[in-house]
């Protein structure tokens, strides 16, 4: 039996359970269908086979979840921080125990390759452990004395929050948002993406088995224009943490305006990787390929624009073409697969539409540029060359295994091209010239920049973008700044003079 066959065999009981139960909502510790009785079917991008039926929630379901989160908030807010830490660590333990199940389910639900998803669950566990350890100090503040007052600050949880997560690496991103909210003392209403609802429910089960009280975390499934909108407009939800498209982030901000909703957005990117001719070119090639073709290119931090200095562009691109053509496209549960199928036919059609856009704009399709004739939403890893910065393929987020290569002559030109997009999430710089690296990183319009490295996530550092790529930062204390309110208390040191009126 091959490794693929073994993994399919392990997957089968997971699918049997999903088909038997479906994915209902989980509100106040109870499984409930959508109050309207509506549901939708979830299918695998691997072969369009049926996975399970999912609750299609509306305004009434969101209201029930928000009320449950509001009712549970005082108890969780006042739950001893040391005990909250223990619960979050038990959630991490549960994730580790079910890591293989999570990985197999995520691959089948999203099309992501097992070689990446096998680690996603463990990263999720790390997220819970990291914020669990920070929970006891989440409310710590400062002592800011003045001549007449002893001023102290503290932080308090903001209240019930809404978390809306995307369909790409949904398990890990759910943990990345929900763990700090729970550590801060907030309660949560979570709406996962409709394209990938499966592992959110596994995570919910793990949390309750770890001892999380009912109502502290509520799971409501559905579509953005129905459940998502109701969540962003609900007056009991004090903040929205959203990961997804920039256009959707704009809509959420408008929907939350009437209730003055606090928002945290991690949105799109059209991220440059800039390769200067003095760089370690072999390492730069490895990193550029990894950051666009891993995770099927469905990642906000992907290096989707390759800016390569013209003195090395021809040789560098030739090596790139050979490597891209050698990437293994295949079944996501095959451990040798490097790129799997895209999440859904809607997204598949969007990505494929850019092949005609590239031809119309006059770019060269140097590799890929087609979908193989087989079941599932597979797209060959693609490389566009002979492109320039104003082409749509260099401006718009494709969000697939598609790279656009653009030559540049000077440092100033590289910066102009890099910054000439609506987005500003990440950037990658390859050079062995330290003064140049300092100049370029200072001038790049991006929230996160790596020099001579691919994206290596370090949990205490701020994660987020500028321009159309988002608002706010995740990671370390930055997460608590979003999920908590600052409070100042001033204690008089003595009988200082108070101005008198009407005496």
ZAKOL-728756 format. One record per atom (N, C-alpha, C): x, y, z. Coordinates in steps of 0.02 Angstrom, whole numbers, plus 50000, padded with zeros to 5 digits. Layout:
// ZAKOL-728756
XYZ;...
***
This chain:
// ZAKOL-728756
500434994050000;500005000050000;500445006250000;500325010849953;500725017049949;500535021650007;500945026850017;500795031750070;500145035450055;500025036749991;499395039949973;498805035449992;498845029049976;498305024449993;498215023850069;498775023850105;498735023550178;498365029750206;498525035550178;498215041750202;497465041850184;497295039350125;496595039050106;496215034250153;496545028950172;496245024150219;496125027350287;496605031450311;496525034950374;495985040250371;495905043150312;495415048450303;494695045950307;494595039750285;493915037250277;493485037650340;493725035450398;493295036150458;493155043450477;493615047950461;493485055050474;492905057450430;492915055450366;492365057350321;491715054150342;491745048050365;491125044650387;490805048450445;491205050750492;490935054650549;490645061250526;490995064450480;490755070950454;490085070150418;490045064950377;489425064050340;488845062250385;488985058650439;488455056650485;488205062650526;488655066850548;488465072450591;488365078950553;488735079750497;488755086250464;489145091250507;489065097550490;489385102950530;488825107650552;488515106250609;488015110950636;488355116750670;487975121750689;488235127050730;488345124350801;488775127550838;488905125850908;488815132150949;488255132650984;488085138751021;487945136951093;488285140251139;488205138951211;488295131651228;488755128351194;488915121351209;488435116351179;487995118451134;487505114051105;487555114051029;487485108150998;487425107650925;486735109950904;486695114750859;486045117150835;486085118250760;485555116550723;485525118150652;485375125650644;485425128150584;485205134950570;484465135450587;484255140850618;483555141550638;483075141350579;483305143250521;482895143050460;482845135950432;483275131450457;483315124750429;483765124250368;484045129950346;484445130050285;485135126850297;485405123850244;486075120950246;486375121250176;487015119650172;487335119150107;487815113250108;487985110750050;488435105050044;489145107350034;489595103950067;490315105350060;490635099750020;491035101549969;491355096649925;492115097549926;492465092149912;493195092349911;493435094949843;493935099349844;494235101649781;494645096349746;494775090749780;495175085449750;494805082249692;494155080849703;493765077349652;493025079349651;492865084649688;492175087149694;491715082149731;491995077449766;491585072749804;491285076149865;490705073849886;490345076649943;490725075250008;490785080350050;491095079450116;490555079250170;490155084550174;489655084850228;489165090550215;488635090550252;488145095950251;488315100850307;488255107350293;488455112650339;487865117250352;487785119450414;487255124150431;487365130750394;486815133350365;486845139850330;486485144950374;486875148550413;486605152850465;486395159650438;485945162750476;485715169450461;485725173850523;485345179150520;485355184150573;485145181250641;484645176850641;484415173950704;484945169650737;485325165950697;485845161650724;486415165750753;486605171150718;487125175550744;486895178850809;486265180850812;486005183850873;486035178950931;485865172750919;485895167750972;486615166750996;487085166550949;487795165650967;488055171751005;487865177650982;488095183751015;487815184151086;487185182251095;486905182251162;487255177251207;487425171451179;487795166451219;488485169151239;488825172451192;489475175351207;489425180851259;488885184851255;488785190251304;488645187451373;488235182151376;488075179151441;488685175851473;489125172951431;489715169451458;490285174251474;490245180451450;490815184951457;491015186451529;490545188351574;490775189951642;491145184251676;490895178151666;491225172551698;491915171251671;491995171751605;492655170651575;493135176451589;492865182551588;493275188451605;493565187751675;493165185151722;493375184651792;493685177851808;493725173451760;494045166951768;494775168151787;495035165051839;495735166351859;496215165251800;496665170051791;497115169851733;497535163451733;497735161151792;498135155051795;497735149051772;497075149051786;496645143651763;496515144151688;496435150351665;496345151451593;496965148751555;497545149951583;498165147251553;498135139751547;497895136351600;497865129051599;497385126551545;496815129851538;496335127751487;496635128351417;496975133951404;497275134951338;497825129851324;498205128151375;498715122951366;498395116151352;497825114751384;497485108451370;497215108451298;497005114151273;496795114551203;497395112851158;497965115651173;498565114151134;498725106651136;498655103651195;498775096451201;498285092551156;497655094651155;497165091351114;497305091951040;497565097751020;497755098750950;498315093950931;498815093350974;499375088850959;499125081650953;498675079750998;498425072850998;498035071250935;497725076250905;497315075050845;497625078250783;498285079350784;498625082950730;498545079350663;498595072750662;498535069150599;497825069750571;497325069050613;496635069850592;496515076750563;496775081850597;496695088750574;497015089650505;497625087050498;497985087850434;497615084450377;497395078250387;497045074650334;496395078150315;496015080350366;495385083850352;495505090450316;496015094150337;496165100550304;496375099550232;496775094550218;496985093250149;496375091750105;495935087450131;495355085450091;494865091150081;494825095550131;494345101050129;494605106950088;495275107850085;495555113850053;495975112449991;496225106249984;496675104749929;497405106049945;497555108250006;498245109650023;498645103150030;499285103550011;499715097650012;499885095550084;499885089050095;500015086250162;500695088350188;501185089250145;501855091050168;501855097650206;501365101950192;501305108250229;500785107750285;500235104350272;499695103950322;499875099450381;500345094950371;500545090650427;500855094750484;501095100650467;501395105050518;500905110450541;500365111450504;499905116950520;499585115950589;499395109750605;499085108550669;499575109950726;500195108050717;500695109250769;500825116750778;500785120450724;500845127750729;500255130550768;499665127650756;499085129750794;499165128550868;499445122850885;499585121350956;500075126450985;500585128250946;501075133250970;500735139850983;500245141750940;499885148050951;499535147951019;499195142351034;498845141951098;499325142051156;499885138651151;500375138551206;500675145451217;500825148851162;501135155451167;500685160251205;500045160451186;499585165151218;499355162651287;499355156051296;499215153451363;499725156051413;500355155851394;500875158051440;500845165551453;500545169351407;500495176551415;499855178651452;499385174051459;498735175751489;498805178751559;499225176051604;499255178951672;499475186251674;499845188451624;500095195351624;499715199851576;499165197351547;498815201151495;498555207751521;498385208051586;498095214251613;498615218751645;499235216751645;499755220851675;499795227651641;499945232851680;499995239551653;500625242951674;500595249651680;501175253651696;501035258051757;501575260251789;501545265151843;501825271551816;501405276751812;501605283051780;501495288851829;501935289851876;501825294851928;501855301951902;501455306351932;501475313551918;501555317151984;501635323751985;501745327252049;501195326252100;500575325352078;500015324952127;499675318152127;499825313752080;499465307452074;499935301452065;499715295852090;500005289552070;499555286752015;499795286851954;499415284651896;499605277451879;499105273351873;499235266451851;498785264951791;499015260451750;498615258151693;498515250651700;497965248351672;497845241251667;497455240051602;497365233751585;496975232051526;496415227351547;495845228151514;495275223751526;495025221151459;494765214951456;494515212251392;493945216451365;493925217251300;493435221651268;492725218951271;492655212251274;491985209151275;491925203851222;491315202151202;491225197251149;491505199851082;491875195651047;492175197650984;491975192750929;491965195250868;491845191050809;492495189550773;492585183350755;493185181150718;492955178050653;493175180750597;492995178250531;493635176050497;493695169550485;494325166750460;494245164550387;494805164050351;494785162650279;494835155150264;494805153550200;494825146550180;495525143950168;496025148250166;496705145850157;497025144650226;497315139050237;497575136850302;497095138750359;496465136650354;495965139050402;496095137050474;496375131050485;496475128950554;496985133350589;497565134150559;498095138050591;497875145250602;497535148250552;497325155150559;496775156050611;496355150850620;495855151250673;496195151550741;496705147350751;497055147450815;497415154050826;497665156950773;498055163150776;497615168950799;496965168650783;496505173950803;496165172350870;495955166150880;495545164450937;495955163751001;496555161050996;496965159951056;497085166451095;497295171951063;497395178051103;496755181051129;496195180151092;495555182751117;495365179251181;495435172651183;495275168851243;495765170451299;496395171151283;496905172751334;496765179451365;496515184151325;496365190851350;495755190951396;495325185851390;494715185651430;494095187251390;494155187751324;493575188951281;493205182451267;492565183051250;492195177451222;492145178451147;491995173051111;492085172951038;491475170251002;491295173450947;490865170550896;491285169750833;491385163550812;491835162050756;491425159950695;491535163450640;491235161350576;491805159450529;491895152950517;492405150850469;492165151950398;492625151650351;492455152350280;492005146550258;491525147950216;491065142750193;491405137450150;491965139150118;492315134350076;492705129150118;492835130550182;493265126050222;493035125850295;492445122950309;492175123050377;492385117350423;492745112350396;492815106050433;493265106650495;493865109350487;494325109250544;494145114250598;493745119350582;493505123850634;493085120050684;492685115150660;492285111250706;492715106550748;493235103650718;493685099450757;494005103450813;494215109650797;494525113950847;494025115750902;493395116950884;492885118350933;492805112450981;492775106350954;492715100350996;493295099751044;493905100951019;494505100551061;494455105551119;494225111551105;494205116851156;493715114951212;493135112351193;492645110551245;492875104451285;493205099751251;493465093951287;494025096051335;494345101651320;494885104251364;494615107951424;493945108851427;493655112051485;493445119251474;493425121651411;493195128451398;492445128751413;492225133451455;491525133751474;491065135051415;490455132451416;489975133551361;489845141051351;489795142951287;489655149851270;490255154351265;490825152151292;491425156251285;491645156551212;491555151151177;491745150851106;491155147651070;490875151251022;490295149050984;490475148850910;490265143550876;490425142450806;489795142950765;489795147650716;489205148650673;489435148550601;489155143950562;489345143150492;488885147050446;489135148350386;488705151750338;489105155950290;488735159950251;489035163950198;489155171150223;489635174350192;489825181050214;489265186150210;488885185950156;488355190850146;487755189750192;487735183950225;487185182450271;487445182350343;487775176950362;488025176350431;488575181450445;489025182450397;489565187150408;489325194250419;488855196450378;488595203150385;488225203950453;487825198950471;487475199350535;487965199850593;488525196450588;489025196650641;489355203550646;489525206350589;489865212850589;489405218550610;488745217550604;488275222750622;487985221950693;488115216350725;487775214850789;488035219450844;487585222750881;487815227550932;488175224450992;488065218051006;488405214851062;489115212751046;489295212750983;489975210950962;490395217250961;490905217551003;491285223651013;491855224650963;492065219250931;492635219750885;492595214150834;492885215250776;492905210250723;493635209250702;493865203050706;494525201150679;494395197250615;494645199750559;494485196850494;495125195650455;495145189950422;495685188350374;495355186850308;495545190350255;495245189050190;495405194450140;494965195350091;495085200050037;495015207250060;495385211750028;495355218750045;494665221750033;494335219749979;493675222349964;493175220350020;493235214250044;492795212050098;492945215850162;493575217250176;493765221250234;493435228150233;493425231150174;493095237650166;492345237150182;492025231750158;491315230750172;491195229850247;491625226050280;491545224850352;491605231350391;492075235650371;492165241950405;491525246250400;491215246250341;490595249950332;490035246850373;489995240250375;489465236850411;489525237950486;490135238550511;490245239450582;490235246650605;490155251350557;490215258450575;489665260750623;489045258450613;488495260850655;488575258850728;488915253350741;489035251250810;489745252750833;490095256950794;490785258950811;491225252950827;491175248050783;491525241750794;492285242650785;492665240150832;493385239850823;493545234350773;494005235650727;494155230650675;494905229250672;495065223050656;495755220950642;495735217150577;496095219550527;496065216550461;496755214050439;496775207750419;497355205150382;497095203550312;497295207650264;496985207550198;497475205150145;497375207450083;497735204650026;498455207250020;498795204449972;499485206549959;499675205249886;500125209349862;500455208249797;501185209349810;501475204649846;502115205849880;502715204949833;503195209649837;503795209049795;504345205149829;504715201249790;505355198749812;505875201949765;506315205849794;506805209749755;507475206249759;507735204349701;508375200749697;508895205149663;509385207549702;509935211449674;510485206749650;510915209349606;511405204949574;511975202849620;512015205849681;512545203849727;512295198649778;511675196349771;511385191749819;511645184649810;511525180449860;511635173249853;511055170749809;511185169849745;510645168749697;510325161849705;510695156849725;510395150249735;509885150349792;510075153649847;509605154249903;509005158649886;509135163949849;508595168349828;508095164649784;508365160349740;507925156349696;507495151649738;507805148249785;507425143649829;506865147249865;507025153049893;506535156749933;505975159549889;506155162149831;505645165049786;505155159649764;505395153749749;504965148149728;504535145849786;504835145049844;504455142649902;503895147449920;504035154049919;503545158849944;502975160249895;502995157549834;502425158349790;502085151649775;502445146249773;502145139849752;501955135249810;502225136549870;501995132649927;501285134849945;500905130449978;500215131849997;499795133649937;499975130849878;499605131949816;499595139249794;500035143349823;500015150449808;499445154049841;499055150449882;498475153349914;498675155949984;499095160949984;499335163750047;499435171250039;499225175050089;499265182350084;499985184850080;500455181150109;501155183350111;501565180750052;501245177750002;501625174849946;502015180249909;502605178449884;503015183149845;502795182649772;502235185949756;501925184949690;502235189249635;502665193949654;503035197949604;503785196949614;504125194549563;504855193749565;505165199649529;505515203849567;505885209549539;506615207549538;506895206449478;507575203849473;507995208749432;508595210149457;509025215049425;509215212849354;509215217549307;509275215749237;509945212449220;510455213749261;511115210749247;511115203149258;510645200549296;510605193349309;509945190349287;509505194549260;508815192349248;508775186349202;509155186249148;509095180849099;509295174049129;509865173849162;510095167649191;509655165449249;509445170249291;509035168649348;508355165949325;508075169049274;507415166949249;507455160049216;507995158649182;508075151949151;508065146449204;508425147549259;508415142649314;507715142149344;507385147949350;506705148149378;506215144049337;506245144849271;505795141149226;505885133649236;506505131449238;506635124249246;506355121649312;506435125549365;506195123449430;505425123249432;505105128349405;504375128649406;504075122849367;504375121249310;504135115649270;504225108949305;504675108749354;504815102449390;504405101649454;504025106749473;503615106349534;503095100949525;503005096749576;502535091149570;501835093249590;501395093349541;500685094449551;500345087749561;499955087049615;499665080549626;499155080349682;498965074349701;498475073149754;498745075949820;498345079749857;498615082849917;498825077949972;498545071849972;498735067050023;499335062750004;499615064049945;500235060849925;500815064949955;501225062049999;501745066050032;502245069149983;502295066549922;502755069449874;502465075549837;501825076749844;501495082349809;501735088949837;501885093649792;502095100349813;501545105549803;501115104549752;500555108949739;499935104649728;499395106149764;498775102449757;498255106549721;497625104549722;497095108149687;496895114549725;496635119349687;496395125549718;495735124149754;495565128549799;495035127449849;494345126049819;494165129349764;493465129149740;493455131149667;492945129049631;492905130649560;492865138249549;492535141749593;492495149049586;493205152049586;493615149749632;494305152349636;494725149649578;494625143349561;494975140349504;494855144549441;494235146349428;494065150349369;494395157149371;494425160149431;494745166749437;495485166249419;495835161349449;496545160649436;496675159349362;496295154849333;496395153149262;496255159049216;495815163549236;495655169349194;496265173749182;496745173549227;497335177749219;497815175249165;497715169149143;498135166749087;497965170649024;497315171749012;497115175748955;497305183048965;497255185549027;497465192349041;498195193349023;498615188549043;499335189149028;499455189348953;499125184948916;499215184948843;498985191548813;498415193948835;498155200248807;498625206048821;498935206048880;499375211548899;500065210948867;500215205348835;500845204548801;501395201248841;501225198448899;501725194848938;501825187948908;502375184748928;502535177948905;502355173048961;502015167648943;501895162248991;502475157448984;502975158249028;503595154449023;503535147449053;503035146449095;502915139849125;502185139549145;501895133649141;501205132649162;500715136249117;500235139649149;499735143449111;499155139249086;499045133449117;498475129249097;498275124749155;497685121949148;497435117049196;497445110249164;497725105249197;497745098549167;497035095649160;496955091449111;496295088449097;496195082649144;495925084049203;495805078849254;495305081549304;494985077249343;494515079549394;494875083849446;494495088249478;494785092449530;495005099149502;495165103749547;495325110649527;496075111749525;496405107949483;497135108249478;497355113449426;497885117149442;498175122049397;498935121049398;499235120849340;499955120149336;500295126349365;500815125549407;501205131349429;501425135549369;501315142049375;501365146449316;501855152149328;502215154049276;502685159649278;502555164149218;502455170649232;502395175749180;503055179549177;503325180349117;503925184449107;503775189849055;504285193949041;504195199648995;503605203949016;503565205049082;503015208949110;503275215849132;502815220549140;503005226949169;502515228649224;502695233749263;502365235049327;501625237049321;501415239749265;500725242149260;500245236949233;500485231149216;500035225749193;499585223449251;498995221049235;498545218449286;498855212549323;499255208549287;499565202749319;500095204849370;500305211349367;500785213949415;500455218349468;499805219549461;499455224049507;498935220449550;498615215349522;498045212249555;498245205749591;497935204549648;498085198449686;497755192449652;498145187949625;497885181949591;497735176549642;498155175949693;498065171249748;498075163949725;498545162349684;498645155549661;499375154449646;499555148649618;500255147149605;500495150549541;500505157249543;500645161349484;501135166849503;501705167149469;502225171949483;502325176449422;502385183049434;502525187849381;503225190649390;503655189649340;504355191949344;504435198549306;504755203349339;504855210049311;505585212049321;505935213949268;506635216049276;506675223349300;507225225049333;507355232049351;508105233349342;508285239749335;508975241549324;509315244249386;508975248549424;509285251949481;508875250849544;509195252549600;508855252049665;508225256349666;508275262449640;507695266949640;507135264049598;507295261049542;506775258049500;506445252149536;506845248149569;506575242449607;506075244849660;506255250049695;505805252749747;505175255649717;505235259049660;504645261949628;504165256449607;504425251049577;503995245449556;503695242049617;504105240849668;503875237249727;503295240849762;503345247449766;502845251349802;502245253349760;502275252249694;501755254649649;501175249649643;500905247649700;500315243449702;499875245849760;499255243549761;498795245649815;498985242449882;499345236949880;499465232949939;500135234649973;500205232250035;500825233250071;500895228350129;500845221850115;500875216950169;501595214950184;501915211450137;502605209250149;503045211250090;503695210750101;504185211450048;504795207350068;505165205250018;505755201050028;506325204049988;506895204950020;507475208249989;508065203649992;508385202849934;508985198549930;509575202749907;510045203849953;510655207549939;511155206149993;511805206449977;512325205950027;512635212650043;512325218050019;512545224850031;512135227650089;512435228050148;512055230050208;511785237150202;512175242250181;511875248950174;511275248950126;511325245150072;510765244750026;510155241550061;510265236150098;509715232850133;509375237750180;509765241850215;509475246750262;509075252050224;509345254350168;508985259450129;508325256650101;508365250750074;507785247850040;507235246150090;507425243050146;506905241350196;506585247550225;506965252950231;506685259250256;506165262050207;506295261250142;505865264450092;505285260050069;505315253550081;504775249150059;504125250350098;503575250550062;502915251450093;502625244550107;502815241850164;502595235150184;502625234650259;502155230750288;502145229950360;502665225050385;502875220350342;503365215250361;503865214350305;504495214150321;505025213450271;505535208350296;505725203950252;506265199150267;506845200350221;507455200350248;508065201450209;508445194850208;508585192450147;508945186150137;508595180350172;507935180250169;507555174950201;506865174550170;506575168650174;505855167950161;505485170350223;504815169950222;504405171750279;504525166650335;504835168750389;504935164550448;504565167950505;504005165150525;503565168250574;503845167450645;503905172950681;504115172850751;503545175850791;503235171950836;502605173850867;502615180450906;503155182450938;503135188850974;503155195050929;503305194250864;503385200050821;502715202250791;502645208650770;502015211050742;501905208350671;501285205950659;501105203250594;500525207450567;500625210450508;500095214450478;500385218850423;499925222250388;500135226150330;499905233250332;500095236950279;499905243950270;499505244650205;499265250650192;498865252050132;498265247250130;498135244250072;497545239850066;497655232950095;498225231850129;498375225250157;498155224550229;497875229750259;497605228550325;497665234250374;497375232950433;497385237650489;497545233650552;498045235850589;498205232650652;498735227350645;498935224650702;499465219650704;499275213950751;499475207950731;499425201950773;500115200350801;500115196250853;500745193850880;500925197250945;501185193250991;501425195951054;500905200451087;501135206051113;500705210751148;500235214451101;500405214551037;499975218050988;499285214750986;499245208250993;498595204950993;498175207251053;498475207751111;498115210051170;497895217251163;498275221351129;498065228251118;497405228651081;497285223751037;496655223751000;496085221051042;496195215551076;495655212251112;495515215151181;495895220251202;495815223151269;495775230751266;495455233651317;495415240851324;495915243151378;496225248851364;496665251851414;496235255451466;496435255051529;496095258651583;496605262251625;496465268651640;496915272651682;496565274251748;496925273651803;496675275551869;497195280051902;496955285951926;497405290651960;497235291052034;497725289852078;497635290352150;497985296652176;497605301052209;497905307052237;498415305252291;498995308552287;499525307252336;499435311352399;499005316252397;498895320552456;498335325352442;498305330552482;497785335652474;498035341152428;498125339652366;498365344752319;497815349952307;498015355552284;497535361152273;497065359452216;496405360052229;495885359052178;495575365752163;495545367952101;495235374452085;494515374652110;494325380352137;493665381252165;493245385852122;492645383952107;492175388052070;491575389452113;491275395252106;490665397052141;490755398252214;491365399552236;491495400852307;491385408252322;
***
